[in-house]
């Protein structure tokens, strides 16, 4: 599987590499990005940032690069991608975000550097950096969520 993680220039994106050891991960960001390619991951540029056409830009990129799944780490990408998830799925691309109506619930009021993160796909925790076992949640729970302690409320893991 080929996974696109945006915000590729951030430390949070690099932390996410641990969650996908058996997949090829493309770490992408806007503007200048280091040209590094390895067996398991690569860095690439998404071009210039245009907030008015984020979903369109990312859909074109995903189709061109044969991406199977996208994880948006920039806060300004989450809502447009969540609203466009059905369109992405028509091209066989899974968007890992909460449902659009749930995004505000999972947003953190302040920027937080979480100690841990967990990756959920259709409510199932597929990876937890803290080693916790999360019981299956709502099917709509998709994406990467940060937390400090296992009993904390999960918040979007964004940059």
Backbone torsions as a table, in degrees:
resi	resn	phi	psi	omega
1	UNK	NA	143.3	178.6
2	UNK	-110.7	120.7	-174.3
3	UNK	-114.4	133.0	175.1
4	UNK	-102.8	125.7	174.2
5	UNK	-117.3	119.4	178.0
6	UNK	-82.8	171.0	-175.0
7	UNK	71.7	28.9	-172.9
8	UNK	-59.7	-18.8	178.5
9	UNK	-84.2	0.1	-175.6
10	UNK	-97.7	156.9	176.8
11	UNK	-63.9	-33.6	179.9
12	UNK	-62.1	-39.4	178.7
13	UNK	-63.3	-41.5	179.0
14	UNK	-64.8	-36.3	176.9
15	UNK	-61.5	-35.3	-177.8
16	UNK	-66.7	-20.2	178.6
17	UNK	-55.0	-34.5	-179.5
18	UNK	-62.0	-26.3	-176.9
19	UNK	-76.8	-14.8	-174.1
20	UNK	-131.2	59.1	-176.2
21	UNK	-68.0	-20.9	-176.6
22	UNK	-104.7	14.3	-179.0
23	UNK	-128.5	158.6	174.1
24	UNK	-88.4	127.6	-176.7
25	UNK	-113.6	129.1	175.7
26	UNK	-104.5	113.5	179.0
27	UNK	-93.5	114.4	-173.6
28	UNK	-124.1	150.6	176.2
29	UNK	-151.9	171.9	-178.3
30	UNK	-88.3	146.3	179.5
31	UNK	80.3	-146.2	-177.7
32	UNK	-75.1	133.2	179.5
33	UNK	-136.1	138.9	179.0
34	UNK	-62.1	143.5	-179.1
35	UNK	-90.3	76.4	-178.9
36	UNK	-114.5	131.1	176.9
37	UNK	-131.8	127.9	175.3
38	UNK	-126.3	-175.9	179.3
39	UNK	-67.6	-32.4	-173.7
40	UNK	-107.5	-16.7	-179.2
41	UNK	-156.3	163.5	176.9
42	UNK	-149.5	157.0	173.8
43	UNK	-104.9	144.5	177.6
44	UNK	-152.2	160.8	179.2
45	UNK	-97.8	142.9	174.6
46	UNK	-93.1	2.8	-177.9
47	UNK	88.8	-157.6	-179.6
48	UNK	-78.1	143.3	179.0
49	UNK	-74.0	128.7	174.3
50	UNK	-134.0	100.4	-175.1
51	UNK	-61.5	-24.4	-178.2
52	UNK	-75.2	-19.3	-176.4
53	UNK	-133.2	35.7	-178.6
54	UNK	-55.7	-51.9	-176.3
55	UNK	-62.1	-42.4	180.0
56	UNK	-63.5	-45.8	179.6
57	UNK	-59.8	-46.9	-177.8
58	UNK	-69.6	-35.6	177.0
59	UNK	-63.7	-47.2	178.2
60	UNK	-59.2	-42.9	179.8
61	UNK	-62.4	-46.2	-178.9
62	UNK	-62.0	-41.0	179.2
63	UNK	-66.0	-46.7	-178.8
64	UNK	-61.9	-38.3	-175.9
65	UNK	-95.7	5.9	179.6
66	UNK	56.0	49.0	-179.6
67	UNK	-80.2	137.5	177.8
68	UNK	-95.4	-30.2	-175.6
69	UNK	-149.0	142.2	179.8
70	UNK	-125.2	135.1	176.9
71	UNK	-119.9	106.3	179.1
72	UNK	-82.2	125.0	178.1
73	UNK	-101.4	-22.2	176.8
74	UNK	-74.1	130.8	-178.2
75	UNK	-56.4	-37.7	-178.0
76	UNK	-72.9	-8.2	177.7
77	UNK	-92.7	-25.3	-169.7
78	UNK	-59.7	-53.3	-176.7
79	UNK	-65.9	-47.8	178.0
80	UNK	-58.8	-37.6	179.2
81	UNK	-72.0	-38.3	177.8
82	UNK	-61.1	-40.5	179.8
83	UNK	-71.5	-21.4	-178.9
84	UNK	-103.1	7.4	-174.5
85	UNK	-57.8	-36.3	-179.9
86	UNK	-64.9	-42.3	178.0
87	UNK	-62.6	-44.7	178.2
88	UNK	-60.1	-41.9	-177.7
89	UNK	-64.6	-27.4	176.8
90	UNK	-65.1	-21.2	176.9
91	UNK	-101.8	9.9	178.1
92	UNK	77.0	23.6	-178.7
93	UNK	-109.9	122.6	179.4
94	UNK	-89.1	127.1	178.0
95	UNK	-100.4	120.4	-178.5
96	UNK	-95.7	83.8	174.4
97	UNK	-141.2	159.1	171.4
98	UNK	-67.5	167.5	174.4
99	UNK	-59.4	147.7	-176.9
100	UNK	-53.1	-37.9	-177.8
101	UNK	-73.7	-12.2	-179.3
102	UNK	-102.4	-6.7	-173.9
103	UNK	-58.7	-46.6	-178.1
104	UNK	-61.8	-32.5	178.1
105	UNK	-63.9	-35.4	-176.4
106	UNK	-93.0	-5.9	177.8
107	UNK	-76.1	143.3	176.9
108	UNK	-90.2	139.9	-179.0
109	UNK	-64.4	-35.6	179.2
110	UNK	-124.6	158.4	176.6
111	UNK	-65.5	130.5	-175.4
112	UNK	-129.0	138.4	171.4
113	UNK	-99.5	97.2	-176.8
114	UNK	-72.2	146.0	177.1
115	UNK	-72.2	-35.6	-176.0
116	UNK	-133.6	165.3	172.9
117	UNK	-144.6	158.1	177.7
118	UNK	-135.8	143.0	178.7
119	UNK	-106.4	124.9	178.6
120	UNK	-115.9	136.6	173.3
121	UNK	-128.7	116.3	-177.0
122	UNK	50.8	43.7	175.9
123	UNK	85.2	-9.6	-179.0
124	UNK	-99.4	128.4	177.8
125	UNK	-76.7	115.2	-179.4
126	UNK	-97.9	-12.9	177.4
127	UNK	-160.8	140.3	175.0
128	UNK	-138.3	119.2	-176.5
129	UNK	-67.1	-24.1	179.0
130	UNK	-88.5	-3.1	179.1
131	UNK	82.3	2.3	179.9
132	UNK	-68.9	154.1	174.2
133	UNK	-106.2	112.9	178.7
134	UNK	-93.1	131.9	177.1
135	UNK	-71.4	146.8	-178.3
136	UNK	-47.6	132.3	-179.5
137	UNK	-105.8	-169.4	177.8
138	UNK	-55.9	143.7	179.4
139	UNK	-59.0	-26.9	-177.5
140	UNK	-74.4	-12.5	-176.6
141	UNK	-74.9	104.9	179.3
142	UNK	-129.6	141.7	172.9
143	UNK	123.7	-169.1	-179.9
144	UNK	-110.4	128.7	-175.1
145	UNK	-126.8	138.3	179.2
146	UNK	-97.5	154.6	176.2
147	UNK	-161.2	158.0	176.7
148	UNK	-101.8	-44.8	177.6
149	UNK	-120.9	151.1	-176.5
150	UNK	-55.5	-28.0	-178.3
151	UNK	-93.9	5.3	175.6
152	UNK	-68.2	157.1	170.2
153	UNK	-70.0	138.0	178.0
154	UNK	-75.2	136.4	177.7
155	UNK	-128.2	151.6	-179.8
156	UNK	-56.4	135.7	179.9
157	UNK	-91.9	84.7	-175.4
158	UNK	-122.9	165.5	175.9
159	UNK	-112.1	NA	NA
